[in-house]
Amino acid sequence: MHVLIAPDCFTGTLTATQAAEAIAAGWRRKAPDDLLTLVPLSDGGPGFIDVLTSARAGDSSIVTVTGPRGGSVPTALHITTDEGGRRTAWVESAQAIGLHLLDATERDPGVTTTWGLGELLAAALEQEVDRIVVGLGGSGTNDAGAGMLGALGAGPREVLGGGGAGLIATREGDLAGLAGVRERFAGVELVAATDVASPLLGLQGASAVFSEQKGATPDQSQVLEAALGHFAEQVRRALPAGTDLLTGRERRLDREPGAGAAGGVGYALMLLGARRTSGVGTVIEAVGLDALVAAADVVITGEGCLDWQSLQGKVVAGVAEVAAAHATPAVALAGQVLIGRREAMALGLSGTYAVADKHAGVEQAMADPVGTLADRAARVAATWSPRR
C-alpha cells in the first residue's frame, strides 16, 4: 500500500517536516511494508520557504533583517529560474515577523512591526527578479504592513515602524514616499500567497479575528481596528486607488479578500500592485501534489488544530480537495479536532483523528508532540492499512 503523508506544521510544536516524520514513524510500527512518501506542506505561513526550497532548485541566501520587536533575525531568500528564464524570489513573511519569534511576554501587536519584511523585499528587488512571491501567515504583527512600506521608503520609521497602535497618529504627509515605493515594484510581478481571505477591517478583519491570538486584549483589538482604519484613510488620500471598471466606484483595497492576511500585510502588498493567490495552492503546485496523490492509495494530512479556520485556505482543505479529485481517501491527524463529522465529510475527509481526544490530553501532547503524534499515527495505520 502506498501512503502519502502531507501535513502542515503543528503550530508551536512541530514543523511540517517533523510532523511528517513522526506520522511516518508511527505508521511503520503497524504497517512496516507500506510504501511511505513524505511531502511536508505549508499554506504560506511558517515552513513556506522550507517546502519551496525542497521542491524547486535554486539559489538560497540568508538576509538579516529587523525582527518584530527590534533586534536581528535571519531570513531566507530563495531565487529560482524557470525554463523561460523568468527569475522568481520566494520569501516567507513569518521568518521576519512571525509570532514564533516572540516570547509570550513580547507578544503585543500594538507595537510589533513589519519593518523587517520590507528589508527582505528590498533585498529581493536587488536580485533583479521578475517576480516576488511572498508567503503570508503566522505573523506576530498587526500594522497593515505600514512598517514594511516604511522600510521600503514610504515614510518615517518613527511613524510607520512603531506597530499598529501608533498608526492612529499617521498623517497624509507621512506617506509622501508611497507612490515612489509603488513605482519601484512597477516592473515586478508581486504575488501575495495567503492562508486567509479576510479583509483589512471589520468583523472579519485582521484586528477583530486575529489580533488576540497575537497577544492583544479585546480592548486593544478595538484600538488596533481604529488605528488601521485611520491609516487606510490616510493611504487613500496619499495614493488614490482609482476606479473599479465594473462598478464605477472607488476601489477599496482594504476590503479586498486577503487584505487582512498577516495582520494587514496583504493590504500593503496590494498597494504595491500585488495579486492575491492561495498560499496552499501555490505550494501544492510547486511540489506536484496532484501527481503524488494520483499514485497513492491513501493520503494522510494534518495540522495542530483542525477547526473552522481549517475549512478555508488551509493545508488540510487543499489536500482534501486534490484527493477528492482522484477519489483517493484523505485522512487528517490533528492535535485537536474541533469540527464535526459533517464538516469533515463536506471538506472531503474520510476520517479525522485527534492526538488529544480530551482536554486533559492536550498538555501531554504538547509535552511530547513527536511521541504522541507517532502513537496516534500507529493506531490510524492499524485501521487503514490492510493486514497481511
N, C-alpha and C positions, 0 to 999 in steps of 0.2 A: 504494500500500500504506500502511495506517495502522499506525504503530508507537507503542505506549505505552511510555514509559520511566519506570519506577517503582522506583528504587533506594533503599536505606538509605544512611546515611553510610558512608564508608570510614574507620573509626575511626583517628584520629591523622593523617590526611592530607587527606581531603575531606569537606565537609558533603554531605548528601544532594542539595542544590541544585547544588553544584559537580560532584558525580558525574554527575547527570542531564545537566548542560550539557556535560560532557566526552564522555559517551557520544553525545549528540546531534551534537556537532561531528565526531566520528569517523564516525558513521553517514552524515552528509551528504556526506562525501568520496566514498563509493561509491554512495550512493543519494540524490542530491540532490532527486529528485522525490517521495520518500516524504513522507507527512504524519506529523509527529512531535508527540506530545503528552507533555509533561514533567510528571510528578507525583511530586515527592520525597516520601519516606515516613519513618516512624520507628516503632520498636517500644516507645516510651515513654521511651527514653533520649535522648541528645543529638539535638537537632533537633525534638523533640516540639512545643515551642511554635511554632517557625517554621512547621511544617506546619499546625498548628491555626489560627494567625492568618491564614494564607493561605487556608485553607478556610472559616473561619467569621468573618463580620464581627462586630466587637465593639469594646470599648474596651480599649486596652492601656496599661499604665503600667509604669514602672521602679521596682523596690523594691531598695534597697541593703541587703544582709544580710551576716552574718559568713561568711567562706569556711571551707573545711575545715581550714585551718591558721591561722585568725585573719585579720585584715585585712578588707577590704570588697570585695564583689563585686556587680555589678549583676545583677538578675534581672527577668524579665518576668512580669507578672500580666495575663492576658487574660480579660475578662469578656464573656460572650455572654448574650443573652436569646432564648429560643425563642418560638414562636408562642403558647404558653400562658402566657407571662410568667415562666417559670422562669429565674432567673439562675444561671449557672454560671461558676465561676472555674476556669481552666485554669492549672496550674503545672507546671514541669519541674524535677524534683529535681536533675538534673545541672547546672543553671545555678547552684545554690547549693553543691552538694557533689561536683561532677563530678571525675573523675580528670584531665580535661584542664586543670583549674585548678591542678594541681600540677606543678612541675618534677620531674624524675626523682629528685633528691636530697630532695624533700619528701614522697615517697610512703611513708607509714608508717601503715597502718590501725590501729596501736595507739594513735595519738594524734590522727588526723583525726576531726573531729566533724560531726554533722548539725545543729548548733545553728542555722545559718543557714536551714535548711529550716523549722525551727519558726517562725522570724521571718517567713518568707514565708507560711506558713499563717496566722499571726496577722494579717498584712496582708490576706489573702483574707477572713478572718472579718469584718474591719472593713467590708468592702464589702456586708455584709448579703445574702449569696448564699444560694441554696437548695441548691446542690451545689458540691463542690470535687472536681475530677479531678486527681490527682497522677500525672504520668508518672514511672515508676521505671526506672532503668537507667544504666549508665555512671558509677557513683559511685566516689569515691576513699575511701570510709569503710566501717567495719565495726563499728559501735557499737550495732546493734539499734535504731537510732532513738532512743537514750537522749538524745542532745543535742537532738534535735527536741522530745522530750517535755519536757526541762528548759526550753527556751526558751518553751514554752507554759505553764509554771508547775508542772510535776510535781515538781521538786526542785531542789536547789542546783547551780549551774554547776560548782563545783569537783569534784563527784562525777559528774554526768551529762554534763558538757560537755568532758571531757578525753580522749575517744577510747575505743575498745573495750577496750584492755588494762586501763584503770583501773576498769572496771566490776566487777572482782573484789572491790573494796572496798565495793560498794553494800550498804546495809542497808535493811531494810523502811521505816524512818523517813525515808530519803532520798527516798521516793516518796509522801510524805504528800499531795502535791497532785495525784496521778494521777487520782483519782476526779473531782476538780474539772475537770481538763482534759477528761476524757471528757464531762462534763456540758456543757462549752462547745460541743461538737460535736453535742449531742443533737438539735438541730433542723436539722442539715445532713446531706444525703446525701454521704458521703465515699467516693470511689472510688479504688482503687489500681490504676493501669494498668501492669501489669508485663510484663517481657520473659522472665521465668523463673518456673518453678513450684517452685523449691527451698524446702524448709522452713528454719527458722532454724538448727537444729542437726543434727549427724550427718554421715555421709559425703557426703551430697548437699547439705549446708547451706552457709550463707554463708561461714563461715571455711574449711571444707575445700576448697570448689570455687573460690571467687573471691578470697580474700584475697591469695594470692601474686601475682596479676596487678595487685594494688594496692600491691605493694611489700613484702609480708610474706615472711619466710623460713619454711621448713617448721616450725621450732620456734616461731616467732611465731604461726603458724596454730593450733597446739595451745594456746598461751596464750590466744588470742582465743576459741577454742572453749570453754575452761573459763570465761573471763570472761563470755561471753554466756550460757552455761548457768546460772551463778550469778545473773546479772541476771534471767533469766527466772524463776528460783525466787523471787527477792525480789518480782518483779511479781505472781506468783501469790498471795503472802501479802498484798500490799497491795491487790490488786484481783482477787479470785477471778473466774474466767471463767464460772462457772456450770456447769450440767449439759447434756450433749448429750441432746436429747429422744429420739433414736433408740436410743442405746446405754445411756443412764442413767449414763454415766461423765463425769468432769470434762472439760470442753472444754480442749484444749491448743492454744492459738493458735500456739505456737512450732512445732507440727507441721503447720500448715496449708500447703497449696500456695501459694507466693508469699510466705510469711513471710520467707524469706531474700533477697528482692529488694532491691537497693541496699544490701547489707550489713546487712540486717535491718530496713530502714525499713518494709518490708511488714508485719512483725510489729507495729511500733509503731503503724502506721495501723490495723491490725486491733484493737488495744487500744482505739482510739478509735471503733470501730464501723464501720470501712471494709469494703466488699466488694471482692473482687479481680476484675478483669476483664483480658482480654488487651490489652496495650498496642497491638500492631499491629492488633488487631480494632477498637479504638477509633478509630485513625487511618483505617483502611480505610473505616469507616462515615462518618467526618467528611468525607473527600474524595470520597465517592461512587464508590469504585473499581469497584464492581460494574458500573455503567452504562458507565464508561470502558472496562473490559475487553470488555464486550459489543460495543462499537463498533470494537474494534481487530482487526487481523489477526495481530499477534504482540505479546507483552509482553516487554520487557527489564527485568530487575530485577538486583539485585546488592548486594554489601557487601564489606568489606575482606577477610574470610577466611571462606570457605564451609566450615564444619566441622561437627562433631556438634552444636554448640550451635545451628546454623542450622536444624536439624531440629525445634526445639522453641520455638515462640513468637516467632520472628524474622521480619523483613520478607520474606525470600525465601520462607519457608514459607507465610506468609499470602498473598502474591501468587500463588504457585503454586496454592494451594487455590482462589482466586477464578477463576483462569484455567482450571483443570480443570473447574469448574462450567459454563463456557461453551465448553468444548472448544477453547480458544484456546491455541496454543503459547506456552509460557513459557520464556525463556532467561535464564540467570544469568551475569553477569560478576562476577568477584571478583579481588582482589589475588592470593589463593592459593585453590586448590580442594583441600581435604583430605578430601573424601568421594569414594567410588567411583561408577561409573555406576549400579550397582544402587540405591544410596541416593538418588541424584539422580532416578532414574525413579520410585522409590517416593514421592518428595516431589511429583512431578507436573511435573518439569522436562524439557523436550525437549532441552536441551543445557546444558552448563556450560563456561565458558571462563575460563582464568586469565590475568591480566595477566603474572604471573611464572610461566612454565612450569617453571622450575628455580630452585633455591635461590639461585643466583648472580644471578638476575634480580630478586630482592626488593629489593636495595639500589638498583638502578636505578629500580625502580618507586617507591620511597619518595622518591628524589631528584627525580623528575619525575612526580608522580601524575597530573596532568592530561594530559600528553602521552602517557604510556604507556597510560592507560586509553582515550584517544581512538584511539590506534593499534590497540588490541585491538578496539574497537568497530567500526572501519573494516573489519577482517578479518571480523568476525562479519556485518556488513552484506553483504559480498560473498557470504556463504553463504546468508543468509536472505532477502535482498531480490531478487526476480526481475529478471533483466536485461531491458532493453528494447532 
